[in-house]
Amino acid sequence: MPNFFQFDLIATLLQAIKELGFETPTPVQRKVIPLLLQDAQDLVVLAQTGTGKTAAYGLPLVQLTDSESQATQTVVLCPTRELCMQIAKDLSAFAKYNPEIRILAVYGGSSIENQIKSLKCGAHIIVATPGRMNDLIRRKYAKLAKVEQLVLDEADEMLNMGFQEELESILKELPKPVRTLLFSATMSNQVASIARKYMTNPEEIIIGQRNAGAENVSHECYTVHAKDRYETLKRILDFHRTIYGIIFCRTRLETHDVAAQLIADGYSADALHGDLSQELRDRVMKKFRAKDMQLLVATDVAARGLDVNNLTHVIHYNLPDEAEGYTHRSGRTGRAGKEGVSIIISNMREENKIRTIEKMVKKKFIHRLVPSGHAVCESQLMGLLERLNRIDLNNKQIDAFMPAIKAALGGQPLEETLKRFLLLEFNRFLDYYKNARDLNQKRTQRIESSKPKERAVDSDMVVLEINLGHRNKLSPVALISTINRATRGPKLPVGRIRIMEHAAYFEVAAEDAATLIANLNRANFGDAKIRVKRMEEGASGKDTHAKRHKSKRSDHKSDRKRKPKKTKKNSPQK
């Protein structure tokens, strides 16, 4: 069996590795460590998060550091503060028995004055976020003239977060030649462009399959009506009692709302999104890492770079906008050889997107039925009995009370006594799920129109057309904000959004459509008067917008539309 002694690592590193409990190198470590120690070639490594990438490049870089020189020799760039701190912590652990090597983390959200002070003392290895690194370069405190190695960790994440300009600015400041090591979960066009422009004949190492998901993660999908997402989430959480995971939402508002509902319903949860202060963010993450909290509800941006071990599940409350984002999300579970589950809560209109993701991760999703109320109660009862079985009966303190207990029970049958105890603990839960309805989506309906392109929609949703588009600088966020401002009371859930040049189309629950249309038709978007209607109203071929924007397919004709059939809302009462 391979071990770290097979590499040409110095004794101090081997000692640190032993204390850290490292025994068998991961596939990425077996391939990368020898290459980094033996030659100076640029390297592109495609591997999922949690595969041991930090040690793969960190151990060789610590060994290659010349501690007698005061110059910065290595720069590691990564997307987020959390990942920056984690990488610096790992590198310091590797260099435990090489205390003369100075490793410094620099990132936003923390005092730049303290970081400048540390830089003045010298740092052999700088781990940085792109924004703060650029700031220190502009202020002329980061001296990079002697840098020999550059690591781009989670390069696709940095580019997805909009750091391309910052990255290119830093790359232009580095001396030539500099050895560049690029680590990424996916090879997007942006990543490939950076590699072509700034790397010299890089060797490519692929762990698993190119752009594929983690091998030991299973992918499950629950298909429900859009309005039933939250109720479905609760069923999943109640059925899988020991979930420790991240729930991904699309927007900050949705993240806040879902977390608030979970907390109100008694779940151990909290939110992580961009509106949180750094102090509050750190407090939430400290609780989550310590497992004092079971569920973290997060946006993609807020969760990027998080390094949390032993997650059992990742739940996609909504799918990410880009298919590649699914790979990053699902890669946060199933790490270090452990099993993980990635769960999607979807509806029929997302079938095409799911098929795209299946092709990308090269795995078929397991389509499961949402557990019934009976199945959830059975799972919870089994969990309660498991807890009862773990109670230590060697504790004799209760024995003194047994005569009084037996007298009080008055010969009551054991089965009846057990039933009473279970109901005492469990009665409220049973009442909640007593009349639980079937949440699984069974039928779909096609909207046969060129506005937008044909696709299946949730039979409880309707498509609305609004007279705003790209020409009005309309974005999904701006559209949702406009809807929220026009809505009194709870925010309305909005389904799929499609924005064209002169118009936009979005989905809402059928029962909310009439009120929302009336409210929006009294509102403005900037200087433009808003006009909204159900899409079926303009599907007869007389719609002027459709005339202006005919499909390029010559054989496409507008067919008559069938209105989605409304279904009664029936949610179980607690």
N, C-alpha and C positions, 0 to 999 in steps of 0.2 A: 504494500500500500504506500503511495507517495506521501512524503512528509516534507517539512520545511528544511530539513537538513540536506535535501538533495540540491538545494540552491546554493549558490556561492555567497551566502549571507555571513556577515561578521558575527562573532560570538555575542556581542552585546545585543544585537538584534534578536538572535535566537533565544537569548535569555528572556528578553521582553516578551517575545512571542509565546514562550512556554508559560510565563506568568499570566498572560492574557487568555490562556486556555486554547490557543490555536493548535490543532493537531494535523488535520488533513487539509492541504490547500484546495481551494475551489477551482473549477475549470479555468476561470479567468485568471486566477493567480498562477496556475501552472503554466499558462501560455505567456503571460505578460512579464512576470518577474525575471525570467532568464533573458528575455529580449532587452529589457531596460538596463540590465547589468552588463550585457555583452556588447551592445553597439549603440550608436547614436542616431538611429533612423527614426523618423517621425512615425507615429502610430495612431491608427483609428481603431477603437475598440467598441463594438456594438454589443452591449450586454444590459440586462435589466437591472434595476435598482435591487439591492439586497443580495447581489452575487459576489460581494467581496472586492469591489473595484478599488476602494480606498486603500486596502492593504496591498493590492496588486501594484499600484503605482507608489504608494507611500513608503513601503519598506525599501525598495531600490533608491528612491529619492533621498531618504535619510542616509543610506549608505554612501551615496555619491556626493553628499555635502562635504565641502572642505571647511571644517570648523576653524582652521587657522586664519582663513580669510574673513573679513568683517562684511563683505559684500552680500547683497541679496542674490542668491543663485537660482532659486526656484519660485515661480508664481503659480498658485493654484486659483483658478477662477471658478465660481459656482453661483447658482441662481439666487439663493436666499440666505438670510442671516442664520437660520437654524442649521442649514447644511454647512455653512462656513464654520460655525462654532464646532459642529460635530467632527468635521475633517481635521480642524486644528487640534481638537482633543485627541483624536485617534493618532495623528502624527506625533504628538507629544508622548503618548503612551508607547509608541514604537521606539521613540528616542529616549526612553526613561534612563537607560544606562549610557547615554551620550548627552549629558546635561549641558555640554558646551554648545550644542546646536540650539539656536534660538528660533522658535516658531511663533508667528504672530498672526492673529485673525483680525481683519479690518472689515467693517460692515456698517451699513446705515442703521439708524435707530439707536446709536450709542455715541458717546462723546468722541468727537473727532480730535479734540485736544489731547485726550489721553492716548489715543492711537498714534498721534504725531509724536508725543513724548516717547512712546515705546519704539517707534521707528528710528528716532534719533539715537537710541541705544544700539540699533542694528538688529536686523532680522535675516537669518539665512534663508528661511522659507516664509513667504507671505501667502496666506490664504485669504481671499477677498471676494466680495461681491463686485460686479462691474462698476456700479455707480460710485461706490466709495473709493475704489481703486483709481478711477478717473479723477475724482476730486483730489486725491493725494498727489497724483501726477501733476495736475494743473497747479497745485500749490508748491510743487517742486520738493516735496518731502519724500516721495517714493523714488529711490535711486535704482534704476533698472539697467544701467549700462553693462553690468556683469552677469545678467541673468542668462542661464544656460538652458533651463527647462521651463516650459510653459505647459500647464495642465488645464484643459477645458473639461470640467466635470459636469455631467448632465448638460451637455452643449445644446441639445434640442430644447430643453426647458428654458435655458437662458434666451435662446432665440425666440421661442414662443412668447416669452414675457416681454419682448420688445427691446432686448439689450444688444441688438446687432450693431448699432452705431457705437455704443460704448465699447463693445468687444473689438471692433475694428480700430477704434481710436487707441486702445491699449496695445493691440498687435503692432500698430505702426510705431509705437514708442520703444518696442523691444529691439535689442541688437540683432544683427543678421550675421550668421545664421543662429537661430534659436531652435532647440529641439521641441517640437510641439506634440503633445499627447492628448488626443481628443477621445473622450469617453461619452457615449450617448446610448440611450435606450432604443432610439429609432434613427434611421438615416433619412431625414426630411430633405427637401430641396435646399433649404437654407443651410443645413449642416453640410451638405455636399458642396455647396458654394464656398463656404468658409474653408473647407478642406482643400478645394482646388486652388483657392486664391492665396492661402497662407501656409500651406504645407508642401513639403518636397518629397515626392514619391513615397507617400506613407504606406506602410504595411497595414493591411486590414485584418483584424481578428474578429470573428463573429462567434459569439457564444450562443448556442441554440440556433435559431433560424433568424435571418435578417428581418427586422421589424416585428418579430413574433413576441407573444406574451410569455410570461414565466411558465415553465413546464409543469410545476406542481401546483398550479392554480386551476381550479375547476370554475367554469363559467355557467351561471344559471340565469334564467330569465322568467319573470312573472309578467304576464300580459293582462292589463286591467284598463278600465276607463280612466281618463286623466283625472277626473274628480275624485277617484278612489285611491290615489297614490298614497296619501298619508295613512288611510285605514289599512292599506296593504302593508305599508312599512311597519305598522304596529303588529300586524299578524305575524310578519316574519320575525320581528324581535321577540314576540311572546312565544313563538314556536321554537326558535333557536335560542334557548335561554342563556347560553354562555357566550354570546357574541361579544367580542372585543374588537371594535373596528371603527372605520371612518365612513360617514354618510356624505356623499358628494352631491352638492346642489349647484345650480347654474349661476345664481345671482346672490349678492350679499343679502338682499331683502328676504329671499327664499330661505337662505341659510339661517338667518335670524328667526324667521317665523317657524321653521321646522324645529329648531332647537327649543324655542319657547314652548311650542306645543308638547314636545317630548317631556320637558321638565315639568310642565303643568300636569301631564298624565302620569308622573311618578317615575320616569326613566332617569337613569344616571347619565346625563348628557350636557354638552355645552357647545357653543358656536365658536368658529374660528373664521374670521373674514377680515377684509382690509380696513374696516372702520375701527377695529380694536386698537387701543394704545399698545405700545410695546410691552408695558408693564402688565397689562391685563392678558395679552397674548402669552407672555411667559408664564403667568400664573395658570392659565388654562392648560398649556402644554405640560407643565410640571405635574399637574393632577392626572393628566391622561397617561403620561409615561409611567407614573407610579401606580397606574391602574386603580386610582381612587375614583376614576370616572370611566364608564364603560363605553360611551359613544361620543365621538367627535364629529360634529356637523360642520362641513367646511366647503369653501369654494376651491376651485382648482388652483387659483393663484395663491391663496392663503396656505394651501397644503403643500405647495411645491417645496422640495428640499427637506420635508420632515423626515426624521429618521427615528421610527418607532418600531421596536421589535415585537414579534409574537402576535401581530394582528391576525385574527382568525377570519375576518370578513372585510370586504369593501362593498358598500352598497351604493349603487348609482341611482339616486332619487330622480335625477334627470341625466340623460346621456350628455357627454361633452360636445361642444360644437364641432370639434375636429376629431376624426376617428383615432388619430395618434394619441390624443389625450386619454383614451381608454386604456392604452398600454401603460401609461404612467400611473393612472389610478390603480389598476388591478395589480400592478407590480409592487404595491405597498404591502400586500399580503403574500404568504407563501415564500417567505425569505429564509435563507440559511437552511435550505433543505426541508422546511416544514410545509405542511399542507395549508392551503388557503382557498377561500371561496370568494368569487366576484359575482355579485347579484345585481341584475338590472331590473328596475321596475319600469316597464314600457307599455306602450299601447300600439295598436295595429298600424298606425301611421308611421311608426319607426321601424317597420320590418326591413325596409331597404337599408337603413343605416346599420341595423344589427347584422345583416348579411355582409355588409362591407367590413365590419369589425371582425366577423368570423374569418373572412379571407385574410385579413391582416394578421390576426393572432394565430391563424392556421389551426383553429379548433372550432368544433361545433358546440353551440350553446345547448345546455340542457333546459328544455322548456318545462317548467314545473307549474302545478296548480297552486294557487294561494290556499294555504291550509284553512280548512273549515273551522268553525267555532269549536266543534267537538274535538277535532285533532289538536287544536291549541290547548284546550283545557286538559286533555289527556297528557300532553307533553308537560304542562305545568305541574300536574299532579305527580307525574313520575319524578319530576325534579324535586318536589317536596318530599316524596318518599326516599329519594336518594339522600337527602339531607338528614332525614330521620335515621336512616341506616348508618350514617357516619357518626351519630352521637355515641360517645363513650359511656357504656353501661357500667364501667368500673367505678364511676363516680358514685359513692355510697351516700351522699348527702340526702338524696331523695328517699332513701329507705325509711328514714324516720317518719316520713309523712304517708307511707303506703297504707298503714292501717286506717287512717282517717279517710284516705282517698277511696279505699275499697268500701268503707261504710257509707260514704256519700253516694257511691255509684249504686249501692243496694242490689248487687247481683245482676247489674245490667250486662247483656251479652257483649262480648269483646268486639264483635263486628259493629254493633251499634255505637259503642264507645269510640271506636276508630273513626267511624263516619262522622260523629259529632265533632271530633277534634279537627278533622279535615275541613268540614264546613265552617268551623270557627275561623280557620286560617284562610279559607278559599272561597267563601260564599259570595263575596263581592265580584270576584273574577268570573265565577260561574254565571252570575246574573248578567254581567256585561255581555258574555258570549252566548247567552241562552237563545236569542233569536238572530244570531249572526247570519247575514245574507251571504250568498255566493258572490265573490268579488271578481271572478274570472271573466274576462271578455270573450264572448262566444261568437258574436256576429259583427261583420264589418259592412261598410257601404262605400261605394266608389263615387267620388266626385268627378264627373266626366267633363272636364273643361280645360282650356288652355290657361286658366288663371287660378292658381298656379298649375304646374305640370301634374298630370293625373297621379294620384296616389291614394291609398286607403286611409280613411280617417275614422276616428273614434265615433261610434254611432251616437254618443251623447254629446258630441261637439258639433258646432256649426262654424263655417268659415265666414268671416266678415271682410269686406273690402273698405279701405279707407283711402281718401283722395290725396294721400301724401306718399312721397317716395324719395329716392335718392336726390332728386332735384331740390327737395325741401330739407336736405341733410337729415333725413329720418334714419335712425338706427334702432335696433331692437330695444336697447335701454331707454331711448327717448320715447319709443312707442309705449312701453310698459309704464313709464312714468306718467305719460299723458293719460293712459287708462286709469292708473291709480288716482290721479288728481280728479278724474271725472266720476270716481266711484265712492259712494258713501259707505261707511262701515268696513267690514273685512275686505282685504284686497282680493280681486278676482284672479283665479288661476288662468294663465294664458298658455295655450298650446303652441304649436309650430308657427313660426313667423316667416314670411317670405316678402322681401322688399324689392320692388321693381323701380324703374326710373320715375314713373308718374303715379304709381299706386303701390299699396302694400296689402297683404292678406294675412290674417291671423285667426287663430281658433280660440273659441271660448265655449263654456258649457251652454247648451241650448237654452237652459232655464234662465241664464243671465243675459242672453243676447238682446232682448227687446229693451230692457232697462238701460243697458250699456249704450245701445245705439242712440236712444233718446238723449242720454247725458252727453255723449260725445258730439252729437249734432248741435249742441248748444255751446260747444267749446271752440277755442282757437289753438292753432299751433304756430306760435310766432305771429306773423301777419296773415297767415292763411286760415280761412274758415274751414272747419272740419266737416266732411261729409262722409257718413258711414252707412253701409247697407249690407244685408246678408248677400252672400255671393250668388245664391240661387236667383235673386231678383234680376240679375243681369246676365243670366245664362242662356237667354233665348236667341242670342245672336244679334240683338238690337243694341247691345251695350256699346257706347261710343268708345270706351277705353279698349274693349276687345278689338274694335275695328282698327284702332291706331296701332295695336300690337298683335298682329296676327302671327300665328305659329309659322315657322319656316318650313314645317313639314306640309307638303302639298296635299297629302291625303288626310290631314286632320280636319275633322268637322266637329262643331259643337253639338253635343247631344242634349236631350232634355235631362234635367236633373231630378233626382228623387230626393225629397227632403229626408234628412235623418230622423228616424222615429225616436220620439222622446221616451225615456224610461223613468219610472218613478224613483225618486230618491228615498232610499230606505237604509238608514244607518242605525246600528244597534245602540241602545241607550244604556249608559252606565248606571 
